Amino acid sequence: MAGVYRGLRRQDPSHWWQGASRKTWLSAAAVIFFFSIAGLALQVAVPEAHSIGAVVRHW
């Protein structure tokens, strides 16, 4: 417990959202990237579709 306490004590007293964003920005960027690629692929595959439902109906 003393090691954990020392690790917590060394952290700067920033807001919780700064710590959360510092630890999750890479995951969020990866999700955005992959969804963008998937959206682009669906747009190329079925350009007349305006929704995911239209893509599913097309296939």
mmJSON file of the N, C-alpha and C atoms, coordinates in Angstrom:
{"data_MODEL":{"atom_site":{
"group_PDB":["ATOM","ATOM","ATOM","ATOM","ATOM","ATOM","ATOM","ATOM","ATOM","ATOM","ATOM","ATOM","ATOM","ATOM","ATOM","ATOM","ATOM","ATOM","ATOM","ATOM","ATOM","ATOM","ATOM","ATOM","ATOM","ATOM","ATOM","ATOM","ATOM","ATOM","ATOM","ATOM","ATOM","ATOM","ATOM","ATOM","ATOM","ATOM","ATOM","ATOM","ATOM","ATOM","ATOM","ATOM","ATOM","ATOM","ATOM","ATOM","ATOM","ATOM","ATOM","ATOM","ATOM","ATOM","ATOM","ATOM","ATOM","ATOM","ATOM","ATOM","ATOM","ATOM","ATOM","ATOM","ATOM","ATOM","ATOM","ATOM","ATOM","ATOM","ATOM","ATOM","ATOM","ATOM","ATOM","ATOM","ATOM","ATOM","ATOM","ATOM","ATOM","ATOM","ATOM","ATOM","ATOM","ATOM","ATOM","ATOM","ATOM","ATOM","ATOM","ATOM","ATOM","ATOM","ATOM","ATOM","ATOM","ATOM","ATOM","ATOM","ATOM","ATOM","ATOM","ATOM","ATOM","ATOM","ATOM","ATOM","ATOM","ATOM","ATOM","ATOM","ATOM","ATOM","ATOM","ATOM","ATOM","ATOM","ATOM","ATOM","ATOM","ATOM","ATOM","ATOM","ATOM","ATOM","ATOM","ATOM","ATOM","ATOM","ATOM","ATOM","ATOM","ATOM","ATOM","ATOM","ATOM","ATOM","ATOM","ATOM","ATOM","ATOM","ATOM","ATOM","ATOM","ATOM","ATOM","ATOM","ATOM","ATOM","ATOM","ATOM","ATOM","ATOM","ATOM","ATOM","ATOM","ATOM","ATOM","ATOM","ATOM","ATOM","ATOM","ATOM","ATOM","ATOM","ATOM","ATOM","ATOM","ATOM","ATOM","ATOM","ATOM","ATOM","ATOM","ATOM","ATOM"],
"id":[1,2,3,4,5,6,7,8,9,10,11,12,13,14,15,16,17,18,19,20,21,22,23,24,25,26,27,28,29,30,31,32,33,34,35,36,37,38,39,40,41,42,43,44,45,46,47,48,49,50,51,52,53,54,55,56,57,58,59,60,61,62,63,64,65,66,67,68,69,70,71,72,73,74,75,76,77,78,79,80,81,82,83,84,85,86,87,88,89,90,91,92,93,94,95,96,97,98,99,100,101,102,103,104,105,106,107,108,109,110,111,112,113,114,115,116,117,118,119,120,121,122,123,124,125,126,127,128,129,130,131,132,133,134,135,136,137,138,139,140,141,142,143,144,145,146,147,148,149,150,151,152,153,154,155,156,157,158,159,160,161,162,163,164,165,166,167,168,169,170,171,172,173,174,175,176,177],
"type_symbol":["N","C","C","N","C","C","N","C","C","N","C","C","N","C","C","N","C","C","N","C","C","N","C","C","N","C","C","N","C","C","N","C","C","N","C","C","N","C","C","N","C","C","N","C","C","N","C","C","N","C","C","N","C","C","N","C","C","N","C","C","N","C","C","N","C","C","N","C","C","N","C","C","N","C","C","N","C","C","N","C","C","N","C","C","N","C","C","N","C","C","N","C","C","N","C","C","N","C","C","N","C","C","N","C","C","N","C","C","N","C","C","N","C","C","N","C","C","N","C","C","N","C","C","N","C","C","N","C","C","N","C","C","N","C","C","N","C","C","N","C","C","N","C","C","N","C","C","N","C","C","N","C","C","N","C","C","N","C","C","N","C","C","N","C","C","N","C","C","N","C","C","N","C","C","N","C","C"],
"label_atom_id":["N","CA","C","N","CA","C","N","CA","C","N","CA","C","N","CA","C","N","CA","C","N","CA","C","N","CA","C","N","CA","C","N","CA","C","N","CA","C","N","CA","C","N","CA","C","N","CA","C","N","CA","C","N","CA","C","N","CA","C","N","CA","C","N","CA","C","N","CA","C","N","CA","C","N","CA","C","N","CA","C","N","CA","C","N","CA","C","N","CA","C","N","CA","C","N","CA","C","N","CA","C","N","CA","C","N","CA","C","N","CA","C","N","CA","C","N","CA","C","N","CA","C","N","CA","C","N","CA","C","N","CA","C","N","CA","C","N","CA","C","N","CA","C","N","CA","C","N","CA","C","N","CA","C","N","CA","C","N","CA","C","N","CA","C","N","CA","C","N","CA","C","N","CA","C","N","CA","C","N","CA","C","N","CA","C","N","CA","C","N","CA","C","N","CA","C","N","CA","C","N","CA","C","N","CA","C"],
"label_alt_id":[null,null,null,null,null,null,null,null,null,null,null,null,null,null,null,null,null,null,null,null,null,null,null,null,null,null,null,null,null,null,null,null,null,null,null,null,null,null,null,null,null,null,null,null,null,null,null,null,null,null,null,null,null,null,null,null,null,null,null,null,null,null,null,null,null,null,null,null,null,null,null,null,null,null,null,null,null,null,null,null,null,null,null,null,null,null,null,null,null,null,null,null,null,null,null,null,null,null,null,null,null,null,null,null,null,null,null,null,null,null,null,null,null,null,null,null,null,null,null,null,null,null,null,null,null,null,null,null,null,null,null,null,null,null,null,null,null,null,null,null,null,null,null,null,null,null,null,null,null,null,null,null,null,null,null,null,null,null,null,null,null,null,null,null,null,null,null,null,null,null,null,null,null,null,null,null,null],
"label_comp_id":["MET","MET","MET","ALA","ALA","ALA","GLY","GLY","GLY","VAL","VAL","VAL","TYR","TYR","TYR","ARG","ARG","ARG","GLY","GLY","GLY","LEU","LEU","LEU","ARG","ARG","ARG","ARG","ARG","ARG","GLN","GLN","GLN","ASP","ASP","ASP","PRO","PRO","PRO","SER","SER","SER","HIS","HIS","HIS","TRP","TRP","TRP","TRP","TRP","TRP","GLN","GLN","GLN","GLY","GLY","GLY","ALA","ALA","ALA","SER","SER","SER","ARG","ARG","ARG","LYS","LYS","LYS","THR","THR","THR","TRP","TRP","TRP","LEU","LEU","LEU","SER","SER","SER","ALA","ALA","ALA","ALA","ALA","ALA","ALA","ALA","ALA","VAL","VAL","VAL","ILE","ILE","ILE","PHE","PHE","PHE","PHE","PHE","PHE","PHE","PHE","PHE","SER","SER","SER","ILE","ILE","ILE","ALA","ALA","ALA","GLY","GLY","GLY","LEU","LEU","LEU","ALA","ALA","ALA","LEU","LEU","LEU","GLN","GLN","GLN","VAL","VAL","VAL","ALA","ALA","ALA","VAL","VAL","VAL","PRO","PRO","PRO","GLU","GLU","GLU","ALA","ALA","ALA","HIS","HIS","HIS","SER","SER","SER","ILE","ILE","ILE","GLY","GLY","GLY","ALA","ALA","ALA","VAL","VAL","VAL","VAL","VAL","VAL","ARG","ARG","ARG","HIS","HIS","HIS","TRP","TRP","TRP"],
"label_asym_id":["A","A","A","A","A","A","A","A","A","A","A","A","A","A","A","A","A","A","A","A","A","A","A","A","A","A","A","A","A","A","A","A","A","A","A","A","A","A","A","A","A","A","A","A","A","A","A","A","A","A","A","A","A","A","A","A","A","A","A","A","A","A","A","A","A","A","A","A","A","A","A","A","A","A","A","A","A","A","A","A","A","A","A","A","A","A","A","A","A","A","A","A","A","A","A","A","A","A","A","A","A","A","A","A","A","A","A","A","A","A","A","A","A","A","A","A","A","A","A","A","A","A","A","A","A","A","A","A","A","A","A","A","A","A","A","A","A","A","A","A","A","A","A","A","A","A","A","A","A","A","A","A","A","A","A","A","A","A","A","A","A","A","A","A","A","A","A","A","A","A","A","A","A","A","A","A","A"],
"label_entity_id":["1","1","1","1","1","1","1","1","1","1","1","1","1","1","1","1","1","1","1","1","1","1","1","1","1","1","1","1","1","1","1","1","1","1","1","1","1","1","1","1","1","1","1","1","1","1","1","1","1","1","1","1","1","1","1","1","1","1","1","1","1","1","1","1","1","1","1","1","1","1","1","1","1","1","1","1","1","1","1","1","1","1","1","1","1","1","1","1","1","1","1","1","1","1","1","1","1","1","1","1","1","1","1","1","1","1","1","1","1","1","1","1","1","1","1","1","1","1","1","1","1","1","1","1","1","1","1","1","1","1","1","1","1","1","1","1","1","1","1","1","1","1","1","1","1","1","1","1","1","1","1","1","1","1","1","1","1","1","1","1","1","1","1","1","1","1","1","1","1","1","1","1","1","1","1","1","1"],
"label_seq_id":[1,1,1,2,2,2,3,3,3,4,4,4,5,5,5,6,6,6,7,7,7,8,8,8,9,9,9,10,10,10,11,11,11,12,12,12,13,13,13,14,14,14,15,15,15,16,16,16,17,17,17,18,18,18,19,19,19,20,20,20,21,21,21,22,22,22,23,23,23,24,24,24,25,25,25,26,26,26,27,27,27,28,28,28,29,29,29,30,30,30,31,31,31,32,32,32,33,33,33,34,34,34,35,35,35,36,36,36,37,37,37,38,38,38,39,39,39,40,40,40,41,41,41,42,42,42,43,43,43,44,44,44,45,45,45,46,46,46,47,47,47,48,48,48,49,49,49,50,50,50,51,51,51,52,52,52,53,53,53,54,54,54,55,55,55,56,56,56,57,57,57,58,58,58,59,59,59],
"pdbx_PDB_ins_code":[null,null,null,null,null,null,null,null,null,null,null,null,null,null,null,null,null,null,null,null,null,null,null,null,null,null,null,null,null,null,null,null,null,null,null,null,null,null,null,null,null,null,null,null,null,null,null,null,null,null,null,null,null,null,null,null,null,null,null,null,null,null,null,null,null,null,null,null,null,null,null,null,null,null,null,null,null,null,null,null,null,null,null,null,null,null,null,null,null,null,null,null,null,null,null,null,null,null,null,null,null,null,null,null,null,null,null,null,null,null,null,null,null,null,null,null,null,null,null,null,null,null,null,null,null,null,null,null,null,null,null,null,null,null,null,null,null,null,null,null,null,null,null,null,null,null,null,null,null,null,null,null,null,null,null,null,null,null,null,null,null,null,null,null,null,null,null,null,null,null,null,null,null,null,null,null,null],
"Cartn_x":[0.82,0.0,0.87,2.003,2.864,3.357,3.66,4.094,2.996,1.777,0.647,0.427,0.519,0.313,1.376,2.62,3.683,3.438,2.972,2.671,1.538,0.538,-0.574,-0.156,0.693,1.115,1.97,2.712,3.572,2.804,1.58,0.816,0.479,0.449,0.1,-1.389,-1.772,-3.183,-4.017,-4.073,-4.844,-6.292,-7.104,-8.505,-8.62,-9.7,-9.887,-9.945,-10.513,-10.659,-9.326,-8.367,-7.04,-6.369,-6.492,-5.923,-6.621,-7.949,-8.711,-8.381,-8.284,-7.988,-6.545,-5.645,-4.251,-4.116,-4.969,-4.865,-5.704,-6.658,-7.569,-7.486,-6.652,-6.644,-6.249,-5.336,-4.895,-6.017,-6.731,-7.854,-8.943,-9.256,-10.276,-9.848,-8.595,-8.092,-8.176,-7.874,-7.951,-9.389,-10.337,-11.751,-12.221,-11.877,-12.259,-11.661,-10.405,-9.739,-10.438,-10.684,-11.282,-12.727,-13.508,-14.862,-14.85,-13.878,-13.758,-13.446,-12.541,-12.202,-13.417,-14.143,-15.337,-16.393,-16.593,-17.557,-17.169,-15.9,-15.421,-15.633,-15.347,-15.531,-17.004,-17.899,-19.325,-19.806,-19.289,-19.666,-19.231,-18.046,-17.561,-18.366,-18.714,-19.436,-20.876,-21.544,-22.956,-23.13,-22.768,-22.783,-24.18,-25.213,-26.564,-27.198,-26.576,-27.124,-26.946,-27.996,-27.956,-27.949,-27.98,-27.962,-27.384,-27.091,-26.589,-27.668,-28.926,-30.028,-30.084,-29.834,-29.825,-28.678,-27.549,-26.411,-26.78,-27.398,-27.803,-28.823,-29.811,-30.821,-30.178,-29.162,-28.499,-27.799,-27.244,-26.53,-27.493],
"Cartn_y":[-1.185,0.0,1.256,1.192,2.377,2.75,1.765,2.046,2.693,2.215,2.805,4.238,4.454,5.791,6.753,6.319,7.184,7.527,6.549,6.804,7.802,7.709,8.654,10.039,10.088,11.365,12.136,11.45,12.104,12.71,12.288,12.815,14.275,15.035,16.44,16.585,17.605,17.762,18.37,17.713,18.225,17.751,18.257,17.845,16.408,15.763,14.354,14.16,15.105,14.921,14.978,15.7,15.729,14.368,13.746,12.407,11.377,11.49,10.546,10.714,11.945,12.155,11.77,11.964,11.586,10.078,9.313,7.86,7.248,7.998,7.399,8.015,8.996,9.673,8.727,7.816,6.905,5.936,5.426,4.527,5.26,6.476,7.257,7.55,7.88,8.154,6.898,5.735,4.48,4.177,4.377,4.131,5.078,6.352,7.328,6.944,6.547,6.158,4.974,3.908,2.706,2.934,3.729,4.032,4.903,5.779,6.596,5.731,4.793,3.874,3.018,2.535,1.728,2.559,3.802,4.669,4.95,5.181,5.41,4.165,3.002,1.754,1.53,1.808,1.645,2.661,3.87,4.89,4.497,3.922,3.473,2.272,1.368,0.154,0.444,1.329,1.632,3.154,3.851,5.319,5.925,5.216,5.784,5.634,4.895,4.67,5.916,6.21,7.347,6.905,5.593,5.068,3.655,3.152,1.776,0.779,1.105,0.237,0.063,1.134,1.042,0.167,0.215,-0.655,-2.11,-2.376,-3.75,-4.257,-3.423,-3.838,-4.092,-3.318,-3.493,-4.861,-5.297,-6.578,-7.665],
"Cartn_z":[0.0,0.0,0.0,0.636,0.691,-0.704,-1.539,-2.903,-3.731,-3.545,-4.264,-3.795,-2.492,-1.956,-2.475,-2.524,-3.036,-4.5,-5.28,-6.682,-6.851,-5.997,-6.068,-5.591,-4.608,-4.06,-5.058,-5.915,-6.897,-8.066,-8.267,-9.39,-9.145,-10.24,-10.107,-9.822,-9.118,-8.73,-9.865,-10.996,-12.129,-12.017,-12.903,-12.919,-13.404,-13.019,-13.365,-14.868,-15.602,-17.05,-17.767,-17.206,-17.818,-17.715,-16.562,-16.396,-17.262,-17.345,-18.163,-19.64,-20.095,-21.51,-21.837,-20.898,-21.12,-21.283,-20.616,-20.676,-21.795,-22.361,-23.336,-24.727,-24.951,-26.253,-27.38,-27.122,-28.17,-28.56,-27.577,-27.868,-28.639,-28.233,-28.93,-30.366,-30.57,-31.917,-32.787,-32.224,-32.978,-33.382,-32.468,-32.78,-33.876,-33.771,-34.791,-36.143,-36.143,-37.387,-38.044,-37.281,-37.855,-38.309,-37.562,-38.002,-39.252,-39.369,-40.578,-41.789,-41.63,-42.721,-43.088,-42.08,-42.354,-43.073,-42.661,-43.336,-44.768,-44.99,-46.351,-47.221,-46.682,-47.434,-47.764,-46.814,-47.08,-48.105,-48.057,-49.033,-50.438,-50.545,-51.85,-52.343,-51.43,-51.81,-52.23,-51.489,-51.763,-51.718,-52.786,-52.742,-52.623,-53.024,-52.954,-51.576,-50.667,-49.332,-48.463,-47.692,-46.775,-45.318,-45.092,-43.728,-43.744,-42.562,-42.44,-42.873,-42.584,-42.994,-44.503,-45.23,-46.691,-47.179,-46.49,-46.86,-46.602,-45.471,-45.145,-46.148,-46.503,-47.498,-48.863,-49.194,-50.479,-50.527,-49.429,-49.394,-49.064],
"occupancy":[1.0,1.0,1.0,1.0,1.0,1.0,1.0,1.0,1.0,1.0,1.0,1.0,1.0,1.0,1.0,1.0,1.0,1.0,1.0,1.0,1.0,1.0,1.0,1.0,1.0,1.0,1.0,1.0,1.0,1.0,1.0,1.0,1.0,1.0,1.0,1.0,1.0,1.0,1.0,1.0,1.0,1.0,1.0,1.0,1.0,1.0,1.0,1.0,1.0,1.0,1.0,1.0,1.0,1.0,1.0,1.0,1.0,1.0,1.0,1.0,1.0,1.0,1.0,1.0,1.0,1.0,1.0,1.0,1.0,1.0,1.0,1.0,1.0,1.0,1.0,1.0,1.0,1.0,1.0,1.0,1.0,1.0,1.0,1.0,1.0,1.0,1.0,1.0,1.0,1.0,1.0,1.0,1.0,1.0,1.0,1.0,1.0,1.0,1.0,1.0,1.0,1.0,1.0,1.0,1.0,1.0,1.0,1.0,1.0,1.0,1.0,1.0,1.0,1.0,1.0,1.0,1.0,1.0,1.0,1.0,1.0,1.0,1.0,1.0,1.0,1.0,1.0,1.0,1.0,1.0,1.0,1.0,1.0,1.0,1.0,1.0,1.0,1.0,1.0,1.0,1.0,1.0,1.0,1.0,1.0,1.0,1.0,1.0,1.0,1.0,1.0,1.0,1.0,1.0,1.0,1.0,1.0,1.0,1.0,1.0,1.0,1.0,1.0,1.0,1.0,1.0,1.0,1.0,1.0,1.0,1.0,1.0,1.0,1.0,1.0,1.0,1.0],
"B_iso_or_equiv":[0.0,0.0,0.0,0.0,0.0,0.0,0.0,0.0,0.0,0.0,0.0,0.0,0.0,0.0,0.0,0.0,0.0,0.0,0.0,0.0,0.0,0.0,0.0,0.0,0.0,0.0,0.0,0.0,0.0,0.0,0.0,0.0,0.0,0.0,0.0,0.0,0.0,0.0,0.0,0.0,0.0,0.0,0.0,0.0,0.0,0.0,0.0,0.0,0.0,0.0,0.0,0.0,0.0,0.0,0.0,0.0,0.0,0.0,0.0,0.0,0.0,0.0,0.0,0.0,0.0,0.0,0.0,0.0,0.0,0.0,0.0,0.0,0.0,0.0,0.0,0.0,0.0,0.0,0.0,0.0,0.0,0.0,0.0,0.0,0.0,0.0,0.0,0.0,0.0,0.0,0.0,0.0,0.0,0.0,0.0,0.0,0.0,0.0,0.0,0.0,0.0,0.0,0.0,0.0,0.0,0.0,0.0,0.0,0.0,0.0,0.0,0.0,0.0,0.0,0.0,0.0,0.0,0.0,0.0,0.0,0.0,0.0,0.0,0.0,0.0,0.0,0.0,0.0,0.0,0.0,0.0,0.0,0.0,0.0,0.0,0.0,0.0,0.0,0.0,0.0,0.0,0.0,0.0,0.0,0.0,0.0,0.0,0.0,0.0,0.0,0.0,0.0,0.0,0.0,0.0,0.0,0.0,0.0,0.0,0.0,0.0,0.0,0.0,0.0,0.0,0.0,0.0,0.0,0.0,0.0,0.0,0.0,0.0,0.0,0.0,0.0,0.0],
"pdbx_formal_charge":[null,null,null,null,null,null,null,null,null,null,null,null,null,null,null,null,null,null,null,null,null,null,null,null,null,null,null,null,null,null,null,null,null,null,null,null,null,null,null,null,null,null,null,null,null,null,null,null,null,null,null,null,null,null,null,null,null,null,null,null,null,null,null,null,null,null,null,null,null,null,null,null,null,null,null,null,null,null,null,null,null,null,null,null,null,null,null,null,null,null,null,null,null,null,null,null,null,null,null,null,null,null,null,null,null,null,null,null,null,null,null,null,null,null,null,null,null,null,null,null,null,null,null,null,null,null,null,null,null,null,null,null,null,null,null,null,null,null,null,null,null,null,null,null,null,null,null,null,null,null,null,null,null,null,null,null,null,null,null,null,null,null,null,null,null,null,null,null,null,null,null,null,null,null,null,null,null],
"auth_seq_id":[1,1,1,2,2,2,3,3,3,4,4,4,5,5,5,6,6,6,7,7,7,8,8,8,9,9,9,10,10,10,11,11,11,12,12,12,13,13,13,14,14,14,15,15,15,16,16,16,17,17,17,18,18,18,19,19,19,20,20,20,21,21,21,22,22,22,23,23,23,24,24,24,25,25,25,26,26,26,27,27,27,28,28,28,29,29,29,30,30,30,31,31,31,32,32,32,33,33,33,34,34,34,35,35,35,36,36,36,37,37,37,38,38,38,39,39,39,40,40,40,41,41,41,42,42,42,43,43,43,44,44,44,45,45,45,46,46,46,47,47,47,48,48,48,49,49,49,50,50,50,51,51,51,52,52,52,53,53,53,54,54,54,55,55,55,56,56,56,57,57,57,58,58,58,59,59,59],
"auth_comp_id":["MET","MET","MET","ALA","ALA","ALA","GLY","GLY","GLY","VAL","VAL","VAL","TYR","TYR","TYR","ARG","ARG","ARG","GLY","GLY","GLY","LEU","LEU","LEU","ARG","ARG","ARG","ARG","ARG","ARG","GLN","GLN","GLN","ASP","ASP","ASP","PRO","PRO","PRO","SER","SER","SER","HIS","HIS","HIS","TRP","TRP","TRP","TRP","TRP","TRP","GLN","GLN","GLN","GLY","GLY","GLY","ALA","ALA","ALA","SER","SER","SER","ARG","ARG","ARG","LYS","LYS","LYS","THR","THR","THR","TRP","TRP","TRP","LEU","LEU","LEU","SER","SER","SER","ALA","ALA","ALA","ALA","ALA","ALA","ALA","ALA","ALA","VAL","VAL","VAL","ILE","ILE","ILE","PHE","PHE","PHE","PHE","PHE","PHE","PHE","PHE","PHE","SER","SER","SER","ILE","ILE","ILE","ALA","ALA","ALA","GLY","GLY","GLY","LEU","LEU","LEU","ALA","ALA","ALA","LEU","LEU","LEU","GLN","GLN","GLN","VAL","VAL","VAL","ALA","ALA","ALA","VAL","VAL","VAL","PRO","PRO","PRO","GLU","GLU","GLU","ALA","ALA","ALA","HIS","HIS","HIS","SER","SER","SER","ILE","ILE","ILE","GLY","GLY","GLY","ALA","ALA","ALA","VAL","VAL","VAL","VAL","VAL","VAL","ARG","ARG","ARG","HIS","HIS","HIS","TRP","TRP","TRP"],
"auth_asym_id":["A","A","A","A","A","A","A","A","A","A","A","A","A","A","A","A","A","A","A","A","A","A","A","A","A","A","A","A","A","A","A","A","A","A","A","A","A","A","A","A","A","A","A","A","A","A","A","A","A","A","A","A","A","A","A","A","A","A","A","A","A","A","A","A","A","A","A","A","A","A","A","A","A","A","A","A","A","A","A","A","A","A","A","A","A","A","A","A","A","A","A","A","A","A","A","A","A","A","A","A","A","A","A","A","A","A","A","A","A","A","A","A","A","A","A","A","A","A","A","A","A","A","A","A","A","A","A","A","A","A","A","A","A","A","A","A","A","A","A","A","A","A","A","A","A","A","A","A","A","A","A","A","A","A","A","A","A","A","A","A","A","A","A","A","A","A","A","A","A","A","A","A","A","A","A","A","A"],
"auth_atom_id":["N","CA","C","N","CA","C","N","CA","C","N","CA","C","N","CA","C","N","CA","C","N","CA","C","N","CA","C","N","CA","C","N","CA","C","N","CA","C","N","CA","C","N","CA","C","N","CA","C","N","CA","C","N","CA","C","N","CA","C","N","CA","C","N","CA","C","N","CA","C","N","CA","C","N","CA","C","N","CA","C","N","CA","C","N","CA","C","N","CA","C","N","CA","C","N","CA","C","N","CA","C","N","CA","C","N","CA","C","N","CA","C","N","CA","C","N","CA","C","N","CA","C","N","CA","C","N","CA","C","N","CA","C","N","CA","C","N","CA","C","N","CA","C","N","CA","C","N","CA","C","N","CA","C","N","CA","C","N","CA","C","N","CA","C","N","CA","C","N","CA","C","N","CA","C","N","CA","C","N","CA","C","N","CA","C","N","CA","C","N","CA","C","N","CA","C","N","CA","C","N","CA","C","N","CA","C"],
"pdbx_PDB_model_num":[1,1,1,1,1,1,1,1,1,1,1,1,1,1,1,1,1,1,1,1,1,1,1,1,1,1,1,1,1,1,1,1,1,1,1,1,1,1,1,1,1,1,1,1,1,1,1,1,1,1,1,1,1,1,1,1,1,1,1,1,1,1,1,1,1,1,1,1,1,1,1,1,1,1,1,1,1,1,1,1,1,1,1,1,1,1,1,1,1,1,1,1,1,1,1,1,1,1,1,1,1,1,1,1,1,1,1,1,1,1,1,1,1,1,1,1,1,1,1,1,1,1,1,1,1,1,1,1,1,1,1,1,1,1,1,1,1,1,1,1,1,1,1,1,1,1,1,1,1,1,1,1,1,1,1,1,1,1,1,1,1,1,1,1,1,1,1,1,1,1,1,1,1,1,1,1,1]
}}}
